[in-house]
Amino acid sequence: MTYVGAFVTHGDDPELYIVTGKVSAGARVRILKWGKGLVRTAKQKDVLVIPALVAVERLRVLIVAQTSKANRDVLEGKEDLVAAAYAYISSHESAFHTARMASRTSLSAGRLDTSVAVKKSHKPQPAQHPKHLKPPVQSEPSSKILPFEEDFIREGVITEMVTSNLVLTDAGQIEVLGTKVDLCRLIQIYCATAGVSVPTKSLMLRRIRDITTFLSQGDPDPTVIATPRGLIFDIKGMEP
């Protein structure tokens, strides 16, 4: 069984994927690949779901590897996905602002040099075609991470928050620690902290349902459920 939002591998490909949608024809699912953002469909039997917290850790390692050293230092040894995502997104924003300032400085210097040259020249200059007067197009790096990277991070935060706040009851049932309302609020706060857009309530409820259902298949293994970390009780302290 797979579910939308699950972290998976495909066949012999070791790269990290997430399931982004089910395709009814031929029992195929749509999957998104980390690194290049490629979307494809695959037979469900060829897709293997990675244990939730193992997948979250793999994603964290990938993010840290792509974060500049200067921004990586702000992690201060923190190992969680949210901190890594924040550092990664911040590195993009800082690079964007640095490049923009350098570009503006270069353009300003160019205008200054041109005005000086005009003042020094006493000979009339030949008329130029208007197209020659157009300034060169300056390309700037994006201040945001790529859309597919944001999708991965958002799904990672949701997966970590849900699996870290599930408990196995005495009756052998997997349930949310606390209430779904509290868990949804927790997910919203952590997504905002990481720097990605907050998922809708309906999406969060679908993920909670699908993750719980997936983990409930067969006999639930207590070792699959993460030891609750009490994060749900930090909500009031984290809210502005």
Beta strands, then each sheet from edge to edge (+ up, - down):
strand 1: 7-10
strand 2: 13-23
strand 3: 28-33
strand 4: 39-43
strand 5: 47-49
strand 6: 166-168
strand 7: 174-176
sheet 1: 4+ 3- 2+ 1- 5+
sheet 2: 6+ 7-
end
